[in-house]
Amino acid sequence: MSAEAIRTIPQIVATGQGPALGAPGRPDLDYAGLAAQIARTARQIAGLGLGPGDAVAIVAPNGPEMATAFLGVGSAAVAAPLNPAYREDEFAFYMEDLGAKALVVLEGADTPARLAAARLNMRIVEMAVEDGAPAGAFTLTEDGGAVAEEDGRLNGPEDVALVLHTSGTTSRPKIVPLTARNVCASAFHIAGTLAIAPGDRCLNVMPLFHIHGLIAAVLTTLAGGGFIACTPGFNAMKFFGWMEEVKPTWYTAVPTMHQAILARAERNAEIIKANPLRFVRSSSASLPLPVFRQIEETFGCPMIEAYGMTEASHQMASNQLPPGKRKPGSVGMAAGPEVAIMGEGGALLPRGAVGEIVIRGENVTPGYQNNPKANAENWTEGWFRTGDQGIMDEDGYLTISGRLKEIINRGGEKVSPREVDDVLLEHPAVDQAVTFALPHDKLGEDVAAVIVLKEGATATAAEIRDFAGKQLAAFKTPREIIFVTEIPKGATGKLQRIGLAEKLGLVKQEASA
């Protein structure tokens, strides 16, 4: 069966051979075993009286069981992975919003998701893992006994396989349903971009309640016939030990994770040399230019920055492996869906023009769930409006200037926070920097930046402002610079601009003009 014809999760797994899934310190699960695990989970989902269209919440720590639960539930119903760090009220909100019919958790796991499910009179089903079982192998149990297995209908290409919420930083989170066709198409797009083959081994450090880890790491690796090692979650102190054990050929992460890895790379130079990577991938947030250069120098391999979002089943554009082009600062060329730049009136713009990035294609969600207003606002003539502002060069490579909602309007002058970030990060004392809008009584908004200095480094706000002022116009130079030891991050490790002024307690302060 050709890749173009494979549009369900069981079809993807059926094409692989050899080791498929593992975890540090656990025996591997081969493709035949993974296929059997998925089939057993699908039969047990049917045994619960559930099937296509029924949402099943999954709450489990990062690891192989979280991966196989997604694959199994997403083959026969709607997999709804939730962040295990949520509190009871948050679980209750998301599960009720999704209309979830059951909750799947690890056997014996103490999680407030149980209390939330009980509040909603939902069934609670446990994943029972036998001692010494291969990574990802489990049986669904209820009230201490195994759930009966029954034959039921599996998801077809147009059935929803995965449902996730948007971040909801500026409004109520939107529900994004992704069909089996959407997620499988995206997995093959990414596997093609990265030339994933049976000999490849991915070390996953991304959370498996987020589109990046689920699709770019897990499903992409399986689509290419490779091996995926599922860690307990990102841990910079354990990363190189995992690298030595797993012997990966690649990993994918967000920029803050790459920075944490780089901070420990020098003392692990022998492990890096003994376990050469074919490439490193970055997505889900803009990659600072210094980090791009340092990754390539440290690991001696290409850094591939890509552009993704939940509504696109992750990947929309990507830089290319050699001999293709990698353009630092760009998120690459269309790598799956069609990509264009749209003007405010809805017309598509020529290359070189700044506008909103829009997409359409097989991996794009058919529409938000129960949200006609958002669907009307976010689709124009069949194109999904990403909310990102950008420009496409003559080679078709995209550069993102920022989220349209994040663009700073300083008295009518528009400032791209990412442009300011890139300049601040060139300062030798700066380790991390996030530029954001600070409310101002006369200008409406002014430019501010929060900065983490490198260990042992010193710098004053005036020094950094002077440094930035040599490369930026005066209206783009941050008026307010705040030093912190850690910048607030979202659940997936991404630095967040929207709401940063409030989180830092700066809303009532007034920046000087």
N, C-alpha and C positions, 0 to 999 in steps of 0.2 A: 504494500500500500504506500503510495507517495505521500510526502509530507503535506501536500496540499489537501489530501483526502482525509488526513487524520485530524479529527476535530472533537475528540472526547478523551478524557484522561486515561481510561483503560486502553484505548487504542495506542496512545503514546507509550505506555509501559509495556505493552505486548510486543513492541518492536525491539526492545533491548535484550542484551545478553550479558552475562557476567555480573560482577558486583554492582549494585545499584545504589544502596543507601547504607550509611554507617554513622557512627558517633565515637568520639574518643573513649577508649576503654570498653567498647562493646563489639561483639561479633557483627560482621556485615550481613546485610540482607541482599540476596541476589535478585535479578529481575523476575525470575520465576516466583520467588518467595514474595516479592512485592506485589506481583499480579495477584497471587493467591490471597494476600492480606487485603488488598483492595476489594476483591470479589467477596471475601468473607464479611468485611464491613458493610458492603452494599446489601448482602443478604440479611444481615442483622438490622440494618436500617429498615428494610422491608418488614422484618419481624416485629419491629416497633410500630408498624402501621404507618410508616412514613415513606415518602418517595419524592419524585421530582416536584419542585415548587415549594417544598416544606423546608423552612429554615431551621438549621440545627446549630446552636451556639457551641463553640469549642473554646474551652479555657484550659490551657496547659502551658507549662514553661517551655522555653525553646528547647528543642531536642527532636529526636527521630520520631517519637510518638505524635508530636504536634504535626510533623510533616505528613506522616501516613494517615492521620485523622483527616487532614485537609484533602488528601488524595482520595481516600475512601468515601468520606461523606460527599465530597464534590463529584463523585461518580454516580451517586444515586439520589442525592437531594441537594440542598443549598448549604454549603459550608459557610459558617459565619464565625470566623476566628475573632476573639476579643482579647484585648490587652490584659494579661493576668494581673497587672498592677492596679487595675480599677478598684474602686471602693464599691460597697454594696449598692448604693444609690445609682452609681454610674452603670453597673451591670444591669440593674433593673431598668434603667432608661433605655439602654441599647437593646436589650432582649425584648422589651415591650415594643419598641419602635420597629424592630424587625419582625415582630409576630412570631418569634422563635417557638417551635413546638417541643424542643428538648434541649437539655444542656449535657454536653459531654465533658467530663473531667477525668483526671488520673485517679485511680483507685486510692482512697485514703487521703487525697490531697485536701489540705485545709485552705479553702478559698471562700471569700465572701460571695462568690458567684452562686454558691449553694443556697445561701440565705435569700439572695435575689430571686433565684428560680423558685424557691419555696413560696415566696411572696406572690409570685405570678402563677402558682399552681402548675409549674412546668415539671415534666419528667426529668429526673436526674439519672444519667447513665454514666457508668465508670469504665475507663480503659484499664483492664487488668493485664499486667505484664509479668510473665513467668520469669523466675530467676534463670539467668543465663540465656534468655531469649535473644535472638538477633535484634539489632537496632530497628525499632519501629514496629515490631510484632506485638500485637495485643488482641484481646478479646473483649467485646462490649458486654458488660454485666449490669444487671439491675436487681436491687435488693439481694445482692450476694450470689445470684445465679446467672449463668450465661444467657444472653438474649437469644431467643429462638431464631434460626435462620430460615428465611423463606425466599423464594424466587420473586423478584419484583422488577418493574421496568427501570432500566438504567437511564441516566440523562442522555438525551440526544444533543446534537450540536446547538440547538436553539434553546435548550433548557438552561436555567441559571445554575451555574456550578459554584459560584463564589459571590458573597455579598460583603461589602465593606462600607464603612462610613467615611466621609471626607473629614478633614481635621476640624472644621467648624470654628476657625479662629475668628471669623467676623460675623457668623450667623449660625443658626441651628445646623448641626451636621446633616449633610445630605446622604441618602442611601444610594450606593452605586452597585447595581446588579451587573454581574459579568457572566455571560453565557459560556458554556463549554467551548463554543467556537471562538469567542473572544480570547479566553486564556490560552487555548492551544495555539491559535494563530500567533499570539504574542510570543509564546515560548519558542516557536520555530523561527520567528523573526530574529529574536535575540541569539538563538543558537547559530543561525546563519551569519549574523554580524560577527560573532566571535569564533566562528568555525569550530564549534564544540563537536568533539568526536569521542568514540568509545574510550580512548586512552586518557581523556581529561578527567581531572579530579577537582571538585570545587569544595572549598572550605567555607561553609556558611556561618557568618557571624551576625547576620541581619535578623531582626525579630520576625517570627513567623505569624504575626497577626497583621502584617503590613505587606502591601503589594510587591515591594522590592524583593524581600526574601522569598515569598511564596512563588513568584513567577520567575524573576531574574536568576535566582539561585536554584530552587528546587525543580520547578517544572522545566526550565530551560535545560538544565543538566540532563534530565531524563529524556527530553526531546532529542538531544544530541547523542544519547546512548552512553553518557558518562556516569561518573560516580559522585554522589553528594554526601559530604560529611556534615552532620548537623550538630553543632556545638550547643552548650547550654545558654548561649548568648554572648554578646561581645564582652571580652575581658582582655585588655591590653597586656596584662601580666601573664596571661596564659596563652596568648596568641602564638608565640613562637614555639612553645611546647607542642601545641596542636599542629603547627606547621611541620615540626619534626616527625610527629606520629602519623599524620594523614598524608604527608607528601603531596600537597595540592599542586595543580598546575595553574590555578587562578583563584581569586576571591573577589567579591564585590562588596562595597560598603559605601557609607556616606562620608563626606569630607572630615567630620570631627573624628571618626574612627581612624581614618588614614593618618590624621595628625597624631593621635595617641599611639598608633603603631610606630610611626617614625620616631617618636620620642624614646622608644626602647630598641630601635633597630641597631644602633651602633654596638650595643653590648651583645647582640645576637647575630653578628656578622657571619659567624661560621655556619649557623643554621640556614641563613639566607643563601650562602654560597653552596651548601650541600643540597639544597632543595630549590632549584631554580624555577621561577614562575614563567609561564608563557606570556601572561599579561596580568594587569590589575585593572579592575573596573570601578568607576565611581558614578553615582547617580543620586537622585532625590534631593540634591541641593547643589548650589554652584560651587565648583572646585576652585579654591584660590590658586593662582598661578604658581606661587612658591611651593605649594604642596604637590602640584603636578610635576614640577621639576625634581623635587626631592624624592618622590616615589620612583621616578624613572632612574635616577642616579643610584638610589639605594638598592633597588631590586634588579636593575639592569634589564628591564623589560618595558614594553609600551604601557602607558597609562591611557585607558580608554574611557573618556568621559561621555556619558549618555544622558538623555533627557527622558524622564518618564513621569507619569501621574496615574492615579488610580483609575480614572475614567478611560484610560487607554490600555488597561490591563498591563500597565507599566510603560514599556518602551515606545517612544515616538521618533527619536533621532539618536544618532550615535556617531562618534568619531570612528575611524576605520583602523583595522590592524594593518601593519606594513604588508605590502607596499602601498596601501591606501594612505590617505592623509590623516594626520592628527593635527588639529589646529588648537593650540592652547587658548583657553578663553571661550572657545566655541563648544556647543553641545553636539556638533556634528551635523550630518545630513540625514534626510528622512530614512528611517530604518524600520519599515513596517507600514504604517499608514501613510497616506498622502499628507503633506505638510505645506501650508501656504501662509502668507501674511495678509491680514484683512484690515481694511480701513474702517473708520468709525461708521461710515454709511453702509457697510456690508460688502463693498467691492473688494476684490482681490487686488493686491498691490504688486508692482514689479519688484524685481530684486534690487536691493539697495535702499528700499523704502522702509521706514519704521512703522510698525503697526502691531495688531494682536495676532499671536500665533494660533492658527486653526488647523484642525486635523479631521480626516475621515478615513474609514477603512474597517477591515474585518475585526480588528482588535478593539474597536471603540464601543463602549457600552451603548445599548439601545436607548438608554434614557434613565434619568433618576427615578427611583421608585416612589410612587404616591406624591409626586411633586411637579404638577403641570406648570407652575410658575417658573421654577428653575429650568425646566426643559425649554420653555419658551424663550427664556433669557439667554440660555447657553448654546442654542443651536440656531444657525442662520443658513438657509439654503442647503441643508444637509451637512454643514461643517460644524464641528464642535469647537466652541470658543474656549481656549485654555485659560484665559485670564492673564496670560504672560505677554509682556511686550518684548518684541524682538525684531531682528533684521536678518535677512538672508543674503549672503554674498553671491558673487558671480559663480562660485562652485556649488552653490546650494547648501552651504554650511550655515547653520543658525547660530546667532549670538543672542542671548537673552539679556535684556537690560533690566528686567525685574518684573515682579508681579505688578499688574496695573494697580492693585489696591495698595501696594507698598511704595509706589513712586511718591517721593516727597515733593509737595507743592509749597515752595518757599516764596510767598508773596507773588505767585504767578510764574516763578522760575521752577521748572521741573528737574528734579535731581534723581538719578538712578542710584539707589543704595549700593548696588553691586559694584559700580564704577568706583565709588569711594572706598568700599571694602578692599578692592584690589590694590589701591594706592597705600592704604594704611598697612596692609600686610607686607608691603615691601620694606617697611621700617625694620631695622635689624633687631629692635627690642620687642617687637609685637609678635605674639604667638597666635592670638585669635582676635578678630574684630568683626563687629556687626553694626552697620549703620542703620539708623531708624529715624522716624519722624517724631519730633518733640513738639507738642502743642505750644503755640506762641500767640500772645494776645494781639499783636499787630500784624504779623506775617501769616497767621493761620498755622503754619508749621515751620519749624526750623530743623537744621541738620544736626543730629547728635550721633555719637558712636560710643559703644561699650567695648572695652579692650581688656584682654588678658595678656600680661607681659610674659616673656619667656623666663624660665627659671633662672634666677640670678641677675636678670637684666633690670635696668632702671631707666625711666624716662618720665618727663613731666608732660602734662597736657599741652603746655605751650610749645615744647619741643616737637611733639607729634603734630600739632596744628601747623607749625612752621614747615615741617617736612611735607605735609599734605598740600599746603598752600603753594609749594613750588611746582606741583604737577596738576593742581585743580584750580578751576576758576574760584574766585572769592566766595560766590554764593553756594558752591558745592562743599567748601571746606567746613568740617564740623565745628560748630560754635561751642558745643558741650561735649566733653570727653570724660567718660566715667571709667575708672579702673576697678575691675573686679577680679576675684580669683577663679570664678566660674560663671559662664554665661548660661542663663536659663535655656534648656533644650526641650524639645517635644519628646513624645514617647519613643520615637524611632531614632533619636540622637541628632535630629536636625536642629540647627540654630533658628530661632523664630524672631522675626522682626515685629510682626503685628502684635500689639499689646505689650511690647517690651517696655515702653515708657511707664505703663501702669505697674508692671511687675517690679520695676526698679524704684517705684515710689516717686516718679518725676512728674506726674501729670499736673500737680499744682504748682510746680516750679516754672518760672519764666526765664527762657534763655535771653541773653542780651542780643540786641540787634547789632 
